[in-house]
Amino acid sequence: MPKPNSANNPIKMMPNFGSQSVNRVYVIHENNTWVEPLRSAFHEKKVPFEEWFLDTGTLDLSVQPPTGIFYNRMSASSHTRNHRYGPEHTSAVIAWLEQHGRRVINTGRALQLEISKVAQYAALNSCGIRTPRTIAAIGNQALLNAAQKIPPPFITKHNRAGKGLGVRLFHDTETLQRYVTGKEFEPSVDGITLIQEYIQAPEPFITRVEFVGGEFLYAVRVDTGQGFELCPADACRVDDAFCPTSESDDGLFQIVKGFEHPLLERYRDFLCKNGIHIAGIEFILDQDGVAFTYDVNTNTNYNSDAERKSNLYGMRAIASYLGEELVRLTNPG
């Protein structure tokens, strides 16, 4: 089992794709920092695990995968950490695992939705979940043309996103044109940029609901009133200082006690239909109280300060769930 990493000594290893004699949980990821609290939870719950850090490597399709539970935590923002093809590598590995009937938590379909906002919104809409009006554009001129079809203010964002990549608020098309034709323009890694209607909330917050094992765990109210000229859609993840794993949140994240909302049942249905077992889903209310869902994060993280205040712990819930899945695999029936 690998030793916990530090910022100066990240774990980067070639996964052992061969058969193992002892069943365990395999964590597929590319970000050591985000896995640190999960490692601690595994140790606390005494769940055997191994990490598959997927950035580069090989995959021999003639080899049988080990038995165990495979938890996919690949991130859409992997390219910002110089792991450009982490999602593609993971997609190949998951296809191989699923071919051999292995139990994958957050399946290949889940990965598809993680790395494409367009795929996310289409899947959400098919389950009767409202999303902001969005136009996907490939090419700078197409982006400018798309902006003519959505009344300002509107925002841009990357199709393969995470961490608020490409999120900018525009009050007119002229400002967008200067941005798109200027040096500051930041293209999406997959070439697809979204133009999206800006949802004006009556209060500066969004709600993020966490699911583990397909079941609602808790909801978090995220304060977006920190002066960002952005759609609240990604304001809590604009950069690492506002990542949910940040220790210095200054009360930005607050777990809501007794949270209830009609969306929860639709979210459960959406997760079930798309092979998603663990995820955070974010929505915002407009001036009329209408909910717009704008992000599904299958590589979900948790804010430690908010959890301590409420005595609810996401990574512990994940470790317990994966441990139960491992027991079920080892002792079927």
Backbone torsions as a table, in degrees:
resi	resn	phi	psi	omega
1	MET	NA	133.0	-177.4
2	PRO	-69.0	150.4	176.2
3	LYS	-79.3	149.0	177.8
4	PRO	-55.1	141.6	-177.2
5	ASN	-85.8	169.9	168.1
6	SER	-124.3	171.8	-178.2
7	ALA	-61.0	-30.4	-178.1
8	ASN	-94.2	-4.1	-177.8
9	ASN	-139.3	67.3	-177.0
10	PRO	-68.7	148.9	176.6
11	ILE	-80.5	120.2	173.6
12	LYS	-138.9	106.6	-174.1
13	MET	-135.8	157.4	174.9
14	MET	-79.4	118.3	-179.8
15	PRO	-61.0	146.4	174.2
16	ASN	-90.4	97.8	-176.0
17	PHE	-81.7	-4.0	-179.1
18	GLY	-77.6	175.0	-177.6
19	SER	-68.1	144.3	176.2
20	GLN	-116.9	150.2	-177.6
21	SER	-81.2	-22.5	-176.9
22	VAL	-115.8	127.5	176.2
23	ASN	-64.0	144.4	178.6
24	ARG	-157.2	174.0	172.8
25	VAL	-91.1	131.6	177.3
26	TYR	-108.0	122.1	-178.4
27	VAL	-101.2	115.4	-179.1
28	ILE	-95.9	119.4	-175.5
29	HIS	-160.9	-179.2	176.0
30	GLU	-144.8	14.7	-178.3
31	ASN	-135.5	104.9	-176.2
32	ASN	-65.0	-38.1	-177.1
33	THR	-60.5	-42.4	-177.9
34	TRP	-70.6	-19.1	-178.1
35	VAL	-91.0	-15.5	-176.2
36	GLU	-53.1	-49.1	179.6
37	PRO	-66.9	-26.7	176.6
38	LEU	-71.3	-38.3	175.4
39	ARG	-57.3	-46.3	-179.6
40	SER	-60.9	-40.4	-179.7
41	ALA	-67.2	-39.0	176.5
42	PHE	-60.6	-45.5	179.8
43	HIS	-63.2	-42.0	-179.8
44	GLU	-63.0	-40.7	-178.2
45	LYS	-88.2	-1.6	-179.8
46	LYS	57.1	46.5	177.4
47	VAL	-100.7	119.2	178.5
48	PRO	-67.4	135.5	-177.6
49	PHE	-149.0	163.2	175.6
50	GLU	-143.9	146.9	-179.6
51	GLU	-104.0	136.8	171.1
52	TRP	-112.1	102.1	179.3
53	PHE	-87.2	107.5	-172.1
54	LEU	-106.8	99.2	168.1
55	ASP	-122.5	-53.7	172.8
56	THR	-130.4	169.2	178.7
57	GLY	145.7	-167.1	-180.0
58	THR	-128.6	162.2	177.3
59	LEU	-140.7	110.8	179.6
60	ASP	-88.5	108.2	-175.0
61	LEU	-70.9	-10.7	177.9
62	SER	-84.8	-7.7	-178.1
63	VAL	-91.8	139.3	175.3
64	GLN	-78.7	134.4	176.3
65	PRO	-71.6	157.2	176.0
66	PRO	-67.7	163.5	173.1
67	THR	-88.3	148.6	-178.7
68	GLY	155.0	-167.6	177.0
69	ILE	-109.7	130.5	-174.2
70	PHE	-114.0	113.4	-176.1
71	TYR	-104.2	112.0	-178.3
72	ASN	-85.6	115.1	176.3
73	ARG	-120.3	27.6	179.3
74	MET	-66.0	140.8	-173.0
75	SER	-109.2	145.2	176.7
76	ALA	-67.0	-23.3	-178.7
77	SER	-94.1	18.4	-176.1
78	SER	-58.0	-32.9	-177.6
79	HIS	-65.9	-21.7	177.8
80	THR	-74.9	-9.7	176.4
81	ARG	-112.7	24.3	178.4
82	ASN	65.5	27.6	174.9
83	HIS	-116.2	62.1	-170.9
84	ARG	-55.7	-39.9	-173.8
85	TYR	-107.6	20.6	175.2
86	GLY	-55.9	-47.4	179.2
87	PRO	-63.5	-38.8	179.1
88	GLU	-66.9	-41.5	176.4
89	HIS	-60.5	-45.8	-179.6
90	THR	-63.5	-39.6	178.2
91	SER	-58.6	-41.5	178.3
92	ALA	-65.7	-43.4	-179.3
93	VAL	-64.1	-43.1	-179.7
94	ILE	-65.9	-38.9	176.9
95	ALA	-59.2	-40.6	178.2
96	TRP	-65.9	-43.6	178.8
97	LEU	-63.7	-45.5	-177.8
98	GLU	-68.9	-31.4	174.9
99	GLN	-58.3	-37.1	-177.6
100	HIS	-93.9	12.9	174.2
101	GLY	72.7	22.4	179.8
102	ARG	-77.5	151.4	-179.0
103	ARG	-80.4	110.1	-179.3
104	VAL	-108.8	123.2	175.1
105	ILE	-91.7	120.6	-167.8
106	ASN	68.1	86.9	-168.7
107	THR	-73.2	-175.3	175.9
108	GLY	-59.4	-36.1	176.1
109	ARG	-64.5	-40.6	177.3
110	ALA	-59.8	-41.5	178.5
111	LEU	-63.6	-40.2	178.0
112	GLN	-57.4	-41.8	179.7
113	LEU	-73.9	-31.1	178.5
114	GLU	-61.5	-37.2	-172.7
115	ILE	-101.7	10.6	178.7
116	SER	-147.3	111.9	175.6
117	LYS	-64.0	-35.9	179.1
118	VAL	-60.6	-46.5	178.6
119	ALA	-63.9	-39.3	177.2
120	GLN	-57.2	-53.2	-174.9
121	TYR	-64.6	-38.8	178.3
122	ALA	-62.1	-42.0	-179.9
123	ALA	-69.2	-40.0	177.7
124	LEU	-62.8	-46.9	-179.5
125	ASN	-60.6	-36.9	-179.4
126	SER	-66.5	-18.6	176.8
127	CYS	-100.3	14.6	177.4
128	GLY	75.4	24.5	-179.0
129	ILE	-104.6	123.6	-175.9
130	ARG	-74.7	135.4	174.5
131	THR	-123.5	160.7	176.8
132	PRO	-63.4	149.0	176.0
133	ARG	-60.0	130.7	-172.1
134	THR	-139.6	138.5	173.1
135	ILE	-123.0	127.0	177.6
136	ALA	-91.9	133.2	-177.2
137	ALA	-129.3	138.5	174.7
138	ILE	-117.7	115.0	-176.9
139	GLY	103.6	145.2	-174.8
140	ASN	-63.7	-42.1	-179.4
141	GLN	-67.6	-37.8	177.1
142	ALA	-62.8	-35.9	178.2
143	LEU	-64.8	-43.7	178.7
144	LEU	-65.7	-39.1	178.0
145	ASN	-64.4	-40.4	-179.4
146	ALA	-62.6	-35.9	-178.4
147	ALA	-65.0	-21.9	178.2
148	GLN	-72.0	-15.3	-174.1
149	LYS	-97.5	-9.8	179.6
150	ILE	-118.7	119.7	-178.9
151	PRO	-59.7	138.0	175.6
152	PRO	-71.0	157.2	0.3
153	PRO	-75.0	151.7	176.3
154	PHE	-141.9	168.5	-179.9
155	ILE	-124.4	160.6	168.2
156	THR	-109.1	152.6	171.6
157	LYS	-158.6	158.5	179.3
158	HIS	-79.5	146.6	175.7
159	ASN	-69.3	-47.0	171.6
160	ARG	-96.1	103.2	-165.1
161	ALA	-120.5	-121.4	-168.7
162	GLY	88.6	145.0	179.7
163	LYS	59.0	22.0	177.6
164	GLY	70.7	27.4	-176.1
165	LEU	-60.9	127.8	175.0
166	GLY	75.7	5.1	-176.0
167	VAL	-78.9	117.2	176.7
168	ARG	-142.8	144.5	178.5
169	LEU	-99.8	134.5	178.6
170	PHE	-127.5	137.5	179.4
171	HIS	-99.6	-6.3	177.1
172	ASP	-160.8	162.0	-177.0
173	THR	-73.6	-25.9	179.6
174	GLU	-64.4	-41.7	177.7
175	THR	-64.8	-39.7	177.2
176	LEU	-61.6	-42.5	-178.4
177	GLN	-62.5	-42.0	178.4
178	ARG	-63.2	-37.8	179.1
179	TYR	-67.3	-48.3	-175.8
180	VAL	-64.3	-34.9	-178.2
181	THR	-92.5	0.2	-177.7
182	GLY	-99.6	-178.8	-176.2
183	LYS	-74.8	-20.5	-176.5
184	GLU	-82.6	-9.0	-176.9
185	PHE	-60.9	131.7	-176.3
186	GLU	-116.3	101.7	-178.5
187	PRO	-74.0	151.8	176.0
188	SER	-69.6	147.3	-177.0
189	VAL	-63.9	-25.2	178.2
190	ASP	-98.9	6.1	176.8
191	GLY	83.0	-1.0	-176.9
192	ILE	-109.5	119.0	175.6
193	THR	-111.0	142.4	-178.8
194	LEU	-104.7	138.1	165.3
195	ILE	-103.3	128.0	-172.8
196	GLN	-138.0	141.9	176.9
197	GLU	-62.0	143.8	178.3
198	TYR	-87.8	125.4	179.2
199	ILE	-93.8	112.5	-179.5
200	GLN	-86.1	112.5	-179.4
201	ALA	-88.5	144.9	177.8
202	PRO	-68.7	-26.0	176.0
203	GLU	-129.1	148.0	-174.3
204	PRO	-80.1	71.2	174.3
205	PHE	-155.3	158.3	171.6
206	ILE	-124.5	167.4	178.6
207	THR	-119.8	133.5	177.0
208	ARG	-118.5	125.4	179.8
209	VAL	-110.4	133.2	-175.7
210	GLU	-104.6	135.6	177.7
211	PHE	-123.8	136.5	174.5
212	VAL	-130.6	127.7	-175.9
213	GLY	64.9	27.1	-179.3
214	GLY	77.3	2.4	-178.1
215	GLU	-113.9	144.6	-179.7
216	PHE	-61.4	129.7	178.9
217	LEU	-102.0	-60.1	175.3
218	TYR	-165.0	168.8	177.2
219	ALA	-115.4	147.0	179.1
220	VAL	-122.5	130.8	171.5
221	ARG	-90.9	124.7	-176.4
222	VAL	-112.9	118.7	-179.9
223	ASP	-72.4	125.0	178.8
224	THR	-112.7	15.0	-176.0
225	GLY	-93.1	41.4	-177.7
226	GLN	-100.4	21.5	174.3
227	GLY	89.1	10.7	179.6
228	PHE	-75.8	130.7	172.6
229	GLU	-88.1	64.0	-174.3
230	LEU	-141.5	159.3	167.8
231	CYS	-64.1	136.7	178.2
232	PRO	-59.0	-9.8	-177.6
233	ALA	-50.3	-39.2	-177.9
234	ASP	-130.1	18.2	-173.6
235	ALA	-61.9	-31.0	-178.1
236	CYS	-78.8	-1.9	-179.5
237	ARG	-134.2	32.5	-178.9
238	VAL	-62.9	-40.0	174.5
239	ASP	-150.6	-177.3	-174.1
240	ASP	-62.1	-25.0	179.6
241	ALA	-66.6	-21.8	-179.2
242	PHE	-116.4	18.9	172.3
243	CYS	-68.9	143.6	179.8
244	PRO	-58.0	-15.1	179.6
245	THR	-85.7	-4.5	-176.7
246	SER	-64.2	137.6	178.9
247	GLU	-77.2	-30.8	-173.9
248	SER	-99.6	71.4	-176.1
249	ASP	-88.0	-12.7	179.8
250	ASP	52.4	36.5	178.2
251	GLY	78.9	12.7	-179.9
252	LEU	-65.5	-29.0	-176.6
253	PHE	-114.5	123.8	179.7
254	GLN	-135.1	121.9	177.5
255	ILE	-71.7	131.7	-176.1
256	VAL	-92.5	119.5	-179.5
257	LYS	-77.0	138.5	176.3
258	GLY	64.2	31.3	-176.1
259	PHE	-66.4	133.8	174.9
260	GLU	-139.2	144.6	177.0
261	HIS	-164.1	141.7	178.8
262	PRO	-57.9	-22.9	179.8
263	LEU	-65.6	-25.4	-174.1
264	LEU	-57.2	-42.3	-179.3
265	GLU	-68.0	-38.3	177.1
266	ARG	-67.0	-36.4	177.2
267	TYR	-64.0	-42.3	177.7
268	ARG	-58.3	-44.2	179.1
269	ASP	-62.9	-43.8	178.1
270	PHE	-60.0	-47.2	-179.1
271	LEU	-61.9	-45.4	-179.1
272	CYS	-60.9	-44.0	-176.6
273	LYS	-71.1	-18.3	-175.2
274	ASN	-116.1	18.2	174.3
275	GLY	63.9	31.0	-179.9
276	ILE	-106.7	123.7	-177.5
277	HIS	-107.1	-31.2	-177.5
278	ILE	-132.8	123.9	-177.1
279	ALA	-166.0	157.9	167.5
280	GLY	-113.2	132.8	-178.7
281	ILE	-121.4	132.3	-174.8
282	GLU	-113.7	139.2	175.5
283	PHE	-141.0	162.3	-179.7
284	ILE	-134.2	147.0	176.5
285	LEU	-100.0	135.5	176.6
286	ASP	-86.2	-172.4	-175.4
287	GLN	-61.3	-24.9	-179.3
288	ASP	-96.2	6.0	-179.5
289	GLY	80.5	13.1	178.0
290	VAL	-82.1	132.7	-177.4
291	ALA	-89.8	132.1	174.9
292	PHE	-119.5	121.7	177.9
293	THR	-91.4	130.9	-173.2
294	TYR	-129.5	-7.7	-178.3
295	ASP	-154.2	135.9	171.5
296	VAL	-121.5	119.5	-177.2
297	ASN	-112.9	104.8	-179.6
298	THR	-84.7	-3.1	173.6
299	ASN	-109.6	58.3	-167.2
300	THR	-72.5	143.5	176.1
301	ASN	-124.9	171.6	-173.9
302	TYR	-135.6	150.2	178.7
303	ASN	-88.9	119.8	-172.0
304	SER	-68.7	-37.8	-179.9
305	ASP	-64.3	-45.2	179.6
306	ALA	-62.9	-38.6	-179.4
307	GLU	-68.2	-39.8	178.6
308	ARG	-62.2	-39.7	-178.7
309	LYS	-66.5	-29.6	-176.8
310	SER	-105.6	-5.2	-178.4
311	ASN	57.3	39.8	174.1
312	LEU	-125.9	133.6	-171.6
313	TYR	-133.3	111.9	-176.7
314	GLY	-63.9	-46.0	-177.3
315	MET	-67.0	-33.2	175.5
316	ARG	-66.0	-39.6	177.6
317	ALA	-63.3	-40.0	177.8
318	ILE	-64.8	-46.0	-179.8
319	ALA	-60.7	-41.6	178.8
320	SER	-64.2	-44.9	179.9
321	TYR	-61.8	-46.7	179.9
322	LEU	-66.5	-36.5	176.0
323	GLY	-62.3	-40.9	177.9
324	GLU	-66.0	-38.9	177.3
325	GLU	-63.7	-37.9	179.5
326	LEU	-66.7	-42.1	176.7
327	VAL	-62.4	-42.3	-179.7
328	ARG	-63.2	-36.8	178.6
329	LEU	-69.3	-42.3	-176.6
330	THR	-72.5	-36.3	-178.2
331	ASN	-125.1	70.7	-176.6
332	PRO	-63.4	143.5	177.9
333	GLY	79.9	NA	NA
